[in-house]
Amino acid sequence: MSHNPSRQILALVDLDDTLFQTRPKCRPGDDLSPAAMSREGEPLSFQGSHQRILLSLLLEKALVIPVTARNMESFKRVHLNFTQGAILSYGAVILDPLGQVDETWREIIWPKAKRDKQFLRSVLNLANSLVKKESLAARVRLVSDFGLDFYLMAKTEPDKLPELTFLATQLAERFEAKVFLNGNNLAFLPGWLDKGVAAQYFLDNHTPLPARSSSERLILGLGDSLADLGFLALCDYIMTPNQSQLAQLFGTTEK
């Protein structure tokens, strides 16, 4: 399908738990297909039939831009047909439509990561200390791209969710940052790291029309968590999976 630059549909889409998810989160009996691989090359995340239909429709009608917490290495393990650029690591890295790192954005964001290197290390040290002291099952690590640390991630098992709540509370009391807790995932971000700011930059610099400059432009947003609200606010319409964190917030989950 050829796109008329004066009439354009854009879709900003979160990936994990929006367009695919790990097997335990899949609908029972659904027709699954692999969507993302583990580091060992084994299928790790899957698309259900409804997700395949949705993505196929978007790819046919729109310019689809992933906006994801995944870093470059993890994004490369996503086996879906994204060819219009991407926003990675919660906005720390922007790939242009040719798949190249946006150098202007790099010069804006990466010096902040270098400045806050010790800050994130301090957060990691405290998190690991709490895990050891309280005998938590949480797994904590810094997420890096191109040799720079950008944010902290913690995961635990579904039956240990109160541990992540405890960890999030303890970290937030000691460090000023953004804390996103969604199911068995905790993300701890420096204040300058923001999906919405990165998405605005992408819209202004890597699409044929500046954002909201034409009544002919339609921007769709797909996300599942509070961490996605920044870029969803830029969109004309937003979608969220049923049973997601946002669906629960809006009170639209199935009873």
PAVO-241296 format. One record per atom (N, C-alpha, C): y, x, z. Coordinates in steps of 0.02 Angstrom, whole numbers, padded with zeros to 5 digits, always signed. Example, Ala and Ser with C-alpha at 12.3 -4.5 7.8 and 13.67 -1.06 7.14 Angstrom:
-00284+00660+00390-00225+00615+00390-00165+00660+00390-00112+00642+00354-00053+00684+00357+00002+00645+00394
***
This chain:
-00060+00042+00000+00000+00000+00000+00062+00044+00000+00109+00032-00046+00171+00070-00047+00222+00036-00002+00262+00076+00032+00310+00049+00079+00380+00050+00049+00413-00006+00047+00482-00011+00027+00525+00015+00084+00564+00070+00074+00602+00098+00130+00654+00051+00159+00673-00001+00122+00722-00048+00148+00688-00105+00186+00622-00108+00183+00585-00159+00220+00525-00124+00251+00530-00109+00315+00481-00064+00344+00453-00092+00409+00387-00084+00417+00354-00102+00479+00329-00038+00511+00347-00027+00573+00325+00030+00612+00284+00005+00671+00233+00042+00690+00193+00025+00749+00187+00086+00794+00215+00082+00854+00207+00133+00905+00148+00113+00948+00096+00155+00950+00034+00134+00982+00009+00185+01033-00004+00163+01093-00042+00201+01141-00115+00204+01117-00153+00252+01141-00222+00260+01116-00273+00238+01169-00283+00278+01221-00336+00264+01269-00324+00199+01306-00375+00157+01308-00373+00092+01340-00329+00042+01303-00306+00061+01243-00269+00014+01200-00307+00005+01134-00320+00061+01099-00358+00058+01036-00431+00078+01044-00447+00109+01100-00516+00126+01115-00522+00141+01189-00583+00148+01215-00595+00161+01285-00665+00191+01294-00677+00217+01354-00744+00243+01368-00794+00186+01372-00858+00202+01366-00909+00150+01361-00910+00101+01421-00902+00125+01483-00904+00076+01539-00850+00023+01535-00795+00035+01499-00741-00013+01493-00749-00059+01433-00800-00049+01392-00809-00089+01332-00838-00158+01349-00825-00205+01306-00852-00272+01315-00928-00271+01308-00964-00303+01352-01037-00306+01346-01059-00336+01279-01104-00303+01245-01131-00329+01183-01087-00319+01122-01029-00285+01130-00985-00275+01073-01014-00225+01024-00995-00231+00961-01016-00185+00909-00970-00124+00912-00994-00070+00942-00952-00011+00955-00958+00042+00901-00903+00077+00890-00903+00135+00846-00865+00191+00880-00888+00254+00873-00854+00310+00906-00782+00317+00881-00737+00331+00928-00667+00340+00910-00640+00408+00931-00668+00436+00985-00645+00501+01009-00705+00538+01040-00704+00604+01031-00761+00645+01052-00745+00685+01115-00798+00706+01148-00791+00751+01205-00780+00822+01179-00767+00869+01224-00759+00939+01203-00823+00966+01172-00879+00936+01191-00944+00958+01164-00961+00924+01098-00917+00880+01074-00928+00848+01010-00968+00784+01014-00980+00759+01074-01017+00696+01082-00969+00637+01087-00989+00578+01062-00946+00519+01068-00929+00505+01141-00865+00497+01155-00842+00486+01224-00805+00420+01231-00765+00402+01180-00728+00339+01181-00746+00298+01119-00741+00232+01126-00767+00189+01074-00718+00132+01058-00721+00109+00996-00685+00050+00975-00732-00009+00971-00709-00066+00995-00745-00128+00984-00723-00160+00919-00756-00214+00900-00742-00246+00836-00670-00270+00832-00644-00299+00886-00576-00325+00885-00525-00269+00877-00540-00210+00906-00494-00154+00900-00495-00125+00829-00553-00123+00798-00557-00100+00729-00518-00145+00682-00524-00210+00692-00488-00258+00650-00413-00248+00658-00391-00241+00720-00319-00232+00733-00293-00168+00702-00328-00113+00713-00304-00049+00685-00305-00050+00609-00356-00080+00579-00359-00084+00506-00299-00123+00479-00282-00177+00513-00224-00216+00492-00159-00176+00498-00152-00140+00553-00091-00100+00563-00086-00044+00511-00141-00010+00498-00140+00045+00450-00125+00021+00380-00145-00040+00365-00132-00068+00299-00059-00089+00290-00028-00114+00343+00038-00145+00338+00095-00103+00366+00079-00053+00408+00132-00020+00446+00124+00056+00445+00178+00090+00464+00174+00161+00480+00154+00164+00554+00095+00192+00568+00067+00191+00636+00078+00259+00669+00113+00258+00726+00131+00320+00762+00098+00319+00830+00047+00360+00843+00019+00364+00911+00069+00391+00960+00071+00361+01019+00114+00384+01075+00067+00390+01135+00046+00451+01150-00012+00460+01194-00001+00514+01246-00039+00509+01300-00041+00562+01351-00083+00621+01328-00123+00612+01276-00167+00666+01253-00126+00726+01228-00151+00786+01243-00121+00846+01214-00150+00858+01145-00128+00912+01113-00149+00925+01044-00224+00931+01038-00254+00969+01083-00327+00981+01080-00365+00915+01087-00343+00873+01133-00376+00809+01144-00362+00760+01087-00301+00763+01060-00284+00719+01004-00326+00735+00942-00341+00798+00932-00382+00817+00874-00453+00790+00879-00474+00771+00939-00540+00742+00948-00542+00667+00937-00483+00638+00921-00480+00567+00903-00495+00561+00828-00547+00526+00810-00569+00521+00740-00547+00455+00709-00481+00444+00708-00452+00386+00676-00400+00410+00625-00382+00366+00580-00343+00387+00521-00268+00384+00533-00242+00428+00576-00170+00432+00588-00140+00487+00545-00092+00469+00504-00065+00518+00456+00011+00519+00453+00044+00487+00501+00117+00481+00497+00153+00517+00553+00118+00563+00587+00147+00597+00644+00122+00569+00709+00143+00598+00765+00119+00576+00830+00164+00603+00885+00160+00569+00942+00195+00590+01003+00142+00604+01055+00138+00666+01078+00083+00689+01121+00109+00708+01191+00062+00715+01237+00076+00741+01304+00134+00703+01337+00132+00636+01334+00184+00594+01363+00253+00606+01334+00255+00636+01274+00319+00648+01241+00340+00721+01240+00300+00765+01267+00318+00836+01268+00314+00868+01199+00269+00842+01157+00258+00869+01090+00264+00813+01039+00302+00827+00986+00308+00779+00931+00283+00813+00868+00237+00779+00833+00213+00801+00768+00249+00760+00715+00276+00793+00664+00309+00757+00610+00257+00727+00564+00278+00688+00514+00229+00656+00469+00184+00705+00431+00201+00768+00429+00158+00819+00398+00110+00850+00449+00114+00829+00512+00071+00856+00563+00095+00920+00595+00158+00938+00581+00187+00999+00608+00228+00985+00671+00229+01032+00717+00268+01024+00778+00342+01022+00760+00377+00971+00786+00449+00966+00775+00485+01020+00815+00516+01067+00780+00545+01125+00813+00608+01107+00852+00647+01059+00828+00707+01040+00864+00690+01008+00931+00639+00964+00930+00617+00934+00993+00587+00986+01039+00550+01033+01011+00521+01087+01051+00576+01125+01088+00631+01139+01054+00685+01177+01085+00721+01138+01139+00715+01071+01137+00745+01029+01188+00700+01025+01250+00635+01014+01239+00589+00997+01294+00555+01058+01325+00532+01104+01284+00490+01157+01312+00525+01203+01361+00591+01217+01353+00624+01256+01406+00623+01222+01474+00622+01155+01474+00618+01119+01538+00550+01129+01570+00498+01132+01528+00431+01145+01554+00427+01215+01584+00457+01263+01550+00458+01332+01577+00495+01335+01643+00550+01298+01647+00590+01298+01708+00551+01268+01766+00510+01216+01751+00474+01180+01804+00402+01203+01814+00387+01261+01788+00318+01286+01793+00296+01290+01866+00338+01318+01910+00320+01325+01980+00317+01258+02015+00361+01211+01994+00360+01144+02022+00291+01112+02012+00266+01113+01950+00201+01083+01937+00145+01119+01972+00150+01185+01977+00100+01223+02014+00099+01204+02088+00158+01191+02116+00162+01170+02185+00130+01101+02195+00142+01056+02147+00111+00990+02150+00035+00998+02147+00011+01039+02101-00061+01050+02094-00091+01079+02158-00056+01127+02188-00082+01158+02250-00087+01107+02306-00037+01064+02312-00039+01013+02365-00095+00963+02350-00101+00942+02288-00153+00895+02270-00223+00923+02286-00234+00985+02267-00299+01016+02282-00310+01023+02356-00257+01038+02393-00263+01044+02466-00282+00977+02497-00252+00923+02473-00268+00857+02499-00339+00837+02481-00360+00853+02420-00428+00838+02400-00478+00872+02446-00465+00935+02462-00510+00973+02506-00507+00948+02578-00446+00938+02603-00437+00918+02673-00466+00849+02687-00456+00802+02640-00478+00733+02650-00546+00718+02619-00577+00770+02590-00643+00762+02557-00641+00708+02503-00590+00711+02461-00582+00662+02408-00626+00679+02348-00645+00629+02311-00686+00639+02251-00643+00651+02190-00577+00648+02198-00531+00654+02142-00536+00723+02109-00529+00724+02042-00527+00785+02003-00455+00793+01977-00424+00849+01994-00353+00860+01981-00345+00919+01934-00299+00913+01886-00284+00969+01841-00215+00960+01811-00187+01015+01786-00125+01013+01747-00143+01006+01674-00106+00963+01638-00117+00955+01567-00067+00998+01530-00092+01041+01486-00051+01091+01452-00055+01082+01376-00005+01107+01342-00004+01110+01270+00033+01173+01249+00006+01209+01202+00038+01269+01177+00057+01318+01233+00013+01322+01284+00023+01369+01338+00072+01348+01392+00096+01286+01389+00144+01262+01439+00114+01202+01477+00124+01201+01543+00103+01144+01583+00156+01089+01578+00132+01027+01568+00180+00972+01561+00174+00918+01615+00113+00904+01639+00106+00854+01692+00040+00863+01727+00033+00829+01784-00029+00831+01823-00067+00766+01812-00133+00774+01807-00177+00716+01800-00231+00719+01854-00248+00661+01881-00303+00656+01928-00347+00596+01909-00411+00604+01915-00459+00551+01900-00509+00547+01957-00538+00488+01963-00592+00479+02012-00639+00426+01986-00690+00412+02024-00739+00361+02003-00712+00291+02019-00734+00240+01981-00708+00172+01992-00714+00146+02063-00764+00170+02100-00772+00146+02169-00732+00188+02219-00690+00234+02194-00650+00276+02238-00575+00268+02226-00555+00212+02200-00485+00202+02181-00435+00210+02238-00452+00190+02299-00404+00200+02354-00386+00274+02364-00430+00319+02344-00415+00390+02350-00356+00409+02305-00353+00381+02246-00298+00396+02201-00233+00367+02228-00236+00308+02257-00177+00278+02287-00151+00322+02343-00196+00347+02385-00177+00393+02438-00146+00456+02409-00177+00484+02358-00151+00546+02328-00083+00534+02298-00074+00479+02262-00010+00464+02231+00045+00457+02283+00029+00423+02338+00079+00414+02392+00099+00480+02423+00051+00522+02436+00065+00587+02467+00107+00631+02421+00092+00633+02357+00129+00674+02310+00200+00648+02302+00207+00581+02296+00273+00551+02286+00319+00562+02346+00289+00567+02406+00330+00579+02465+00358+00649+02467+00325+00695+02434+00345+00766+02439+00381+00792+02376+00371+00759+02320+00401+00783+02258+00434+00725+02221+00491+00739+02191+00526+00689+02152+00501+00692+02080+00468+00640+02058+00439+00638+01991+00418+00566+01976+00393+00556+01915+00366+00491+01895+00292+00489+01911+00270+00436+01943+00200+00429+01961+00173+00365+01928+00121+00373+01887+00089+00316+01855+00017+00313+01876-00002+00257+01907-00070+00247+01930-00099+00186+01893-00151+00198+01855-00181+00145+01814-00257+00151+01817-00289+00107+01856-00361+00111+01863-00381+00176+01897-00426+00213+01865-00449+00276+01894-00413+00336+01866-00351+00325+01843-00310+00380+01816-00242+00382+01852-00224+00442+01872-00159+00455+01903-00123+00508+01862-00061+00494+01842-00020+00543+01807+00044+00555+01846+00061+00618+01854+00120+00639+01893+00164+00680+01845+00222+00652+01826+00263+00680+01773+00331+00703+01799+00355+00760+01775+00425+00779+01789+00472+00726+01760+00531+00720+01788+00577+00668+01767+00598+00670+01695+00598+00730+01664+00621+00737+01595+00567+00718+01544+00506+00705+01567+00451+00689+01521+00447+00613+01514+00454+00587+01453+00460+00515+01445+00438+00495+01374+00389+00451+01370+00366+00426+01305+00423+00391+01268+00464+00354+01304+00516+00316+01272+00569+00359+01240+00591+00412+01274+00642+00457+01246+00614+00492+01184+00552+00514+01188+00521+00547+01131+00513+00498+01072+00495+00436+01086+00487+00387+01033+00554+00372+00999+00607+00368+01039+00673+00357+01010+00692+00414+00963+00678+00475+00984+00692+00533+00941+00651+00529+00876+00588+00510+00882+00545+00505+00823+00573+00453+00775+00591+00395+00801+00618+00342+00758+00682+00364+00723+00723+00402+00757+00786+00424+00729+00779+00480+00678+00724+00518+00683+00720+00579+00643+00661+00583+00594+00611+00541+00603+00551+00548+00562+00529+00483+00527+00575+00437+00521+00560+00376+00484+00618+00364+00435+00605+00329+00380+00656+00322+00328+00722+00292+00351+00720+00248+00400+00781+00216+00424+00790+00230+00498+00851+00247+00520+00862+00255+00592+00843+00191+00630+00821+00199+00691+00798+00141+00730+00852+00088+00734+00832+00026+00720+00874-00032+00727+00936-00030+00681+00935+00011+00628+00993+00014+00583+00990-00040+00530+00934-00073+00523+00926-00123+00470+00889-00183+00496+00912-00241+00474+00877-00303+00493+00810-00308+00458+00798-00263+00411+00735-00264+00374+00680-00224+00410+00697-00191+00464+00647-00152+00500+00616-00193+00556+00550-00187+00562+00513-00219+00616+00474-00165+00653+00483-00162+00719+00448-00112+00759+00400-00149+00807+00336-00134+00801+00285-00161+00844+00265-00109+00896+00248-00132+00955+00225-00086+01007+00161-00109+01039+00114-00063+01049+00050-00078+01081+00040-00029+01138+00028-00056+01198+00015-00014+01255-00021-00052+01309-00047-00017+01359-00086-00050+01411-00060-00038+01481-00015+00011+01491+00002+00031+01559+00078+00034+01570+00097+00041+01633+00167+00048+01650+00197+00110+01618+00157+00161+01606+00182+00222+01574+00204+00209+01503+00185+00153+01473+00203+00137+01404+00268+00097+01399+00295+00073+01454+00353+00029+01450+00413+00062+01418+00419+00128+01425+00476+00163+01395+00480+00155+01320+00424+00165+01286+00426+00157+01213+00418+00084+01192+00385+00043+01231+00380-00028+01214+00449-00061+01214+00495-00036+01256+00562-00064+01259+00601-00054+01194+00578-00009+01152+00611+00004+01088+00588-00044+01034+00537-00084+01048+00503-00123+00997+00527-00195+00995+00521-00225+00936+00540-00295+00928+00487-00342+00957+00424-00322+00951+00369-00360+00979+00322-00311+01013+00291-00332+01068+00244-00289+01103+00178-00326+01112+00124-00287+01112+00056-00313+01122+00022-00272+01176-00021-00304+01214-00060-00269+01265-00130-00300+01268-00181-00260+01279-00249-00289+01284-00254-00335+01344-00293-00388+01337-00307-00430+01394-00344-00388+01447-00331-00401+01509-00360-00365+01566-00326-00297+01578-00276-00278+01538-00242-00214+01549-00195-00219+01608-00168-00162+01628-00119-00161+01683-00058-00203+01666-00034-00199+01604+00024-00238+01584+00007-00313+01580-00052-00330+01557-00072-00400+01556-00073-00429+01626-00097-00390+01674-00097-00413+01743-00026-00421+01769+00018-00375+01749+00088-00379+01769+00121-00442+01742+00104-00459+01679+00134-00518+01648+00098-00582+01667+00042-00576+01702+00005-00635+01723-00032-00670+01668-00055-00630+01618-00088-00661+01560-00161-00643+01554-00191-00614+01605-00262-00596+01600-00304-00659+01605-00366-00652+01578-00413-00708+01581-00430-00724+01653-00436-00787+01668-00455-00808+01736-00531-00807+01743
***
